[in-house]
Amino acid sequence: MNDMSIVERKLTQDEIKISARGVQVYYGDKHAIKDVNVDILDKTVTAFIGPSGCGKSTFLRCINRMNDTIDAARVDGKILLDGEDIYDKRVDPVQLRAKVGMVFQKPNPFPKSIYDNVAYGPRIHGLARTRGELDEIVEKSLRGAALWNEVKDRLQEAGTGLSGGQQQRLCIARAVATQPEVLLMDEPCSALDPIATSQVEELIDQLRQDFSVVIVTHSMQQAARVSQKTAFFHLGNLVEYGATDDIFTRPQDPRTESYISGRIG
C-alpha cells in the first residue's frame, strides 16, 4: 500500500500493540495467508474486512495461536505482542490466550452457571486468592460487558439460558475476566439480531478504552461504525490498511475500491 510507510513513521512503540512481519499461513498445501505485515495499535478497534475465505479469520487466529490446534496448519514469520515474539518456543500458548482473549462468531457459553462462566479463567490462572476477590472479578467483568444489571440476581442460573445477545456479552465478560490486553472478535454479531448487535457494538466502543480490540466482520457498515483502523484482505493478501475513514472514502488500491463499492465480494 502506498502510504503504509507514512503510517508507520507516525507510530511510536508505545502505540503499537501487535506487530506482524512476513506472516504466512499454510493449511497443508494451501497458502492461506501471504506475507502479511501490519502494526495493530493499542486502545484502538481494528476491523478486518474482505470476502469470505480471504484469510481475515485465519490471520486473527494467528494472534492467539489458535491455528496451533489445527494439525495441518503451519505459521511462518513473526508476530510480536509488546515486542515479544508470541511464536517463540518459550511462550506458553495457554498463558498467551489469557493475555489475548477471543470471542467467537456463535455465542458459546460453558454449560455452567453465569458466575462460573466468568470465574473459569481467573480460577485456572490463579488470579483470585479468595472467594471475595473472585466475586469482585466476576462483577467487574460483567459490568465491563454491560451485563451485570441484567444478571446480578441470577448468577447461579445457567449461562446457556440467556438470550443470544446476552450469551455473547457473557462470552465477552468471560474473555475480559483474565485481564487480557488484546481482545479478538471473530464476527461476534453475525448470529445476533439488530438490537443485540447494536448493544455489542456499543460495548466494543467502550472496551477500546482498556484493550486493543481486533474484530473480523463481514459487515462493512459495522466496520465503519465500530473501528478506527481497517485492514482489507483479499485472496490471502493484506491489500490495504489505514484509518477506517480513509479506507472507506479514499481507498488507495483498486481491489479495495471494488470491494467497498460491491463489485467483488
C-alpha positions as CSV (number, residue, x, y, z in Angstrom):
1,M,0.0,0.0,0.0
2,N,1.3,3.4,-1.0
3,D,1.0,5.3,2.3
4,M,2.0,2.4,4.7
5,S,5.4,3.9,5.3
6,I,3.8,7.2,6.2
7,V,1.5,5.4,8.7
8,E,4.4,3.5,10.2
9,R,6.6,6.6,10.6
10,K,4.0,8.3,12.7
11,L,3.6,5.4,15.2
12,T,5.6,5.1,18.4
13,Q,6.4,1.8,20.0
14,D,4.0,2.7,22.9
15,E,1.2,2.9,20.4
16,I,1.9,-0.5,18.7
17,K,0.4,-3.5,20.5
18,I,0.8,-6.2,17.9
19,S,3.4,-6.2,15.1
20,A,3.3,-8.8,12.3
21,R,6.1,-9.2,9.8
22,G,6.2,-11.7,6.9
23,V,3.4,-13.8,8.3
24,Q,2.5,-16.8,6.1
25,V,-0.1,-19.5,6.9
26,Y,-0.3,-22.8,5.2
27,Y,-3.1,-25.5,5.6
28,G,-1.3,-28.4,4.1
29,D,-0.5,-27.3,0.5
30,K,-2.9,-24.4,0.6
31,H,-1.2,-21.0,1.1
32,A,-3.9,-19.2,3.1
33,I,-2.0,-16.1,4.3
34,K,0.7,-14.5,2.1
35,D,3.3,-12.3,3.6
36,V,1.2,-10.1,5.9
37,N,2.9,-7.1,7.5
38,V,0.9,-4.9,9.9
39,D,1.1,-2.9,13.1
40,I,-2.1,-3.0,15.3
41,L,-2.5,-0.2,17.8
42,D,-3.3,-0.3,21.4
43,K,-6.6,1.2,22.7
44,T,-8.0,1.0,19.2
45,V,-10.6,-1.1,17.4
46,T,-9.1,-2.6,14.2
47,A,-11.5,-4.2,11.7
48,F,-10.5,-7.0,9.3
49,I,-12.8,-6.9,6.3
50,G,-12.8,-8.8,3.0
51,P,-14.8,-11.5,1.1
52,S,-15.4,-15.0,2.6
53,G,-12.3,-17.1,2.5
54,C,-9.9,-14.2,2.1
55,G,-7.9,-15.0,5.2
56,K,-9.1,-12.5,7.7
57,S,-10.2,-15.1,10.4
58,T,-7.1,-17.2,9.7
59,F,-4.9,-14.2,10.4
60,L,-7.0,-13.3,13.5
61,R,-6.4,-16.8,14.9
62,C,-2.6,-16.3,14.4
63,I,-2.6,-13.6,17.1
64,N,-3.5,-16.0,19.9
65,R,-2.1,-19.2,18.3
66,M,-5.4,-20.8,17.7
67,N,-4.0,-22.2,14.5
68,D,-1.8,-24.4,16.7
69,T,-4.8,-26.6,17.3
70,I,-5.1,-27.5,13.6
71,D,-2.7,-30.3,12.7
72,A,-2.3,-29.2,9.0
73,A,-1.6,-25.6,9.8
74,R,1.8,-24.0,9.7
75,V,2.6,-20.4,10.6
76,D,5.8,-18.7,9.4
77,G,7.0,-15.1,10.1
78,K,6.9,-13.1,13.3
79,I,4.1,-11.7,15.4
80,L,5.2,-9.6,18.3
81,L,3.0,-8.7,21.3
82,D,4.5,-5.7,23.1
83,G,7.8,-6.5,21.3
84,E,7.8,-10.2,22.3
85,D,7.6,-13.0,19.7
86,I,4.4,-15.0,20.5
87,Y,5.7,-17.9,18.5
88,D,8.9,-18.2,20.5
89,K,9.2,-21.8,21.8
90,R,9.3,-20.5,25.4
91,V,5.9,-18.9,25.1
92,D,3.1,-21.0,26.7
93,P,0.0,-20.7,24.4
94,V,-2.3,-21.1,27.4
95,Q,-0.7,-18.1,29.1
96,L,-0.8,-16.2,25.8
97,R,-4.5,-16.8,25.4
98,A,-5.1,-15.3,28.9
99,K,-3.4,-12.1,27.5
100,V,-5.2,-12.3,24.1
101,G,-8.9,-13.1,24.7
102,M,-11.1,-14.4,22.0
103,V,-14.9,-14.1,21.3
104,F,-16.3,-16.4,18.6
105,Q,-18.9,-16.0,15.9
106,K,-21.5,-18.1,17.7
107,P,-22.0,-17.4,21.4
108,N,-20.5,-20.4,23.2
109,P,-21.1,-20.2,27.0
110,F,-19.9,-23.1,29.0
111,P,-22.7,-25.4,30.4
112,K,-22.1,-23.8,33.8
113,S,-23.7,-21.0,35.8
114,I,-23.3,-17.4,34.7
115,Y,-21.0,-16.9,37.7
116,D,-18.8,-19.9,36.8
117,N,-18.6,-19.0,33.1
118,V,-16.9,-15.7,34.1
119,A,-14.9,-17.2,37.1
120,Y,-13.5,-20.1,35.0
121,G,-10.5,-18.2,33.5
122,P,-9.5,-16.4,36.8
123,R,-9.6,-19.7,38.6
124,I,-7.4,-21.6,36.2
125,H,-4.9,-18.7,36.0
126,G,-4.8,-18.1,39.8
127,L,-6.0,-14.5,39.5
128,A,-8.0,-14.6,42.8
129,R,-6.8,-15.7,46.2
130,T,-10.2,-15.6,47.9
131,R,-13.8,-16.0,47.1
132,G,-14.3,-12.3,47.7
133,E,-11.6,-11.4,45.1
134,L,-13.3,-13.8,42.6
135,D,-16.7,-12.2,43.3
136,E,-15.1,-8.8,42.5
137,I,-13.6,-10.0,39.2
138,V,-16.9,-11.6,38.2
139,E,-18.9,-8.4,38.9
140,K,-16.3,-6.1,37.3
141,S,-16.2,-8.3,34.1
142,L,-20.0,-8.5,33.9
143,R,-20.2,-4.7,34.3
144,G,-17.5,-4.3,31.7
145,A,-19.6,-6.4,29.3
146,A,-22.7,-4.3,30.1
147,L,-24.5,-7.4,31.5
148,W,-24.3,-7.0,35.3
149,N,-27.7,-5.3,35.8
150,E,-29.5,-8.0,33.8
151,V,-28.0,-11.0,35.6
152,K,-26.9,-9.9,39.1
153,D,-29.9,-11.6,40.7
154,R,-29.4,-14.9,38.7
155,L,-25.7,-15.6,38.8
156,Q,-26.3,-19.2,39.7
157,E,-28.6,-19.8,36.7
158,A,-27.2,-21.5,33.6
159,G,-25.4,-19.2,31.1
160,T,-27.0,-21.2,28.3
161,G,-30.4,-19.9,29.4
162,L,-29.7,-16.4,28.4
163,S,-30.8,-14.8,25.1
164,G,-28.3,-14.9,22.2
165,G,-27.2,-11.3,22.7
166,Q,-26.8,-11.8,26.5
167,Q,-24.8,-15.0,25.8
168,Q,-22.4,-13.1,23.5
169,R,-21.9,-10.4,26.2
170,L,-21.4,-13.2,28.7
171,C,-18.6,-14.6,26.4
172,I,-17.1,-11.1,26.3
173,A,-17.2,-10.9,30.1
174,R,-15.5,-14.4,30.2
175,A,-12.8,-13.1,27.8
176,V,-12.1,-9.9,29.8
177,A,-12.1,-11.7,33.2
178,T,-8.5,-12.9,32.7
179,Q,-7.4,-9.2,32.4
180,P,-6.2,-9.6,28.8
181,E,-4.5,-6.9,26.8
182,V,-6.0,-7.8,23.5
183,L,-9.5,-8.9,22.6
184,L,-10.0,-10.7,19.3
185,M,-13.6,-11.0,18.0
186,D,-14.4,-13.3,15.1
187,E,-17.7,-12.0,13.6
188,P,-19.2,-11.5,17.1
189,C,-22.6,-10.2,15.9
190,S,-23.3,-12.5,12.9
191,A,-25.6,-14.7,14.9
192,L,-27.4,-11.8,16.7
193,D,-30.5,-9.8,15.9
194,P,-30.2,-6.0,15.2
195,I,-30.9,-4.9,18.8
196,A,-28.3,-7.3,20.3
197,T,-25.9,-6.3,17.6
198,S,-26.2,-2.6,18.5
199,Q,-25.6,-3.5,22.2
200,V,-22.5,-5.4,21.4
201,E,-21.2,-2.6,19.1
202,E,-21.7,-0.1,21.9
203,L,-19.8,-2.4,24.1
204,I,-16.9,-2.7,21.7
205,D,-16.6,1.1,21.7
206,Q,-16.3,1.1,25.5
207,L,-13.8,-1.9,25.5
208,R,-11.3,0.0,23.4
209,Q,-10.6,2.3,26.4
210,D,-8.9,-0.7,28.1
211,F,-7.9,-3.1,25.2
212,S,-6.6,-3.4,21.7
213,V,-9.7,-4.8,20.0
214,V,-9.5,-6.7,16.7
215,I,-12.7,-7.6,15.0
216,V,-13.4,-9.7,11.9
217,T,-16.6,-8.6,10.3
218,H,-18.4,-9.4,7.1
219,S,-20.4,-6.2,7.5
220,M,-18.7,-3.1,6.1
221,Q,-21.3,-0.9,7.9
222,Q,-20.2,-2.5,11.2
223,A,-16.6,-1.9,10.4
224,A,-17.3,1.7,9.6
225,R,-19.3,2.1,12.8
226,V,-17.0,0.5,15.4
227,S,-13.4,0.7,14.1
228,Q,-10.7,3.4,13.9
229,K,-8.5,1.3,11.7
230,T,-9.4,-1.1,8.9
231,A,-7.4,-3.9,7.1
232,F,-8.8,-5.2,3.8
233,F,-7.9,-8.8,3.0
234,H,-8.3,-10.4,-0.4
235,L,-7.1,-13.9,-1.5
236,G,-4.8,-14.2,1.5
237,N,-3.2,-10.9,1.0
238,L,-3.4,-7.8,3.2
239,V,-4.2,-5.4,0.4
240,E,-4.7,-2.2,2.4
241,Y,-4.6,-0.9,5.9
242,G,-5.2,2.5,7.3
243,A,-7.7,4.8,9.1
244,T,-11.2,3.5,8.6
245,D,-12.5,6.7,7.1
246,D,-9.7,6.7,4.5
247,I,-10.3,3.0,3.6
248,F,-14.0,3.6,3.0
249,T,-13.8,7.0,1.3
250,R,-10.3,7.2,-0.2
251,P,-9.1,3.7,-0.8
252,Q,-5.6,3.5,-2.4
253,D,-5.9,0.1,-4.1
254,P,-8.4,-0.6,-6.9
255,R,-9.3,-4.0,-5.2
256,T,-10.3,-2.2,-2.0
257,E,-12.4,0.2,-4.0
258,S,-14.1,-2.7,-5.9
259,Y,-14.9,-4.4,-2.6
260,I,-16.2,-1.3,-0.9
261,S,-18.4,-0.5,-3.9
262,G,-19.7,-4.1,-4.0
263,R,-18.1,-5.2,-7.3
264,I,-16.2,-8.0,-5.6
265,G,-17.4,-9.9,-2.5
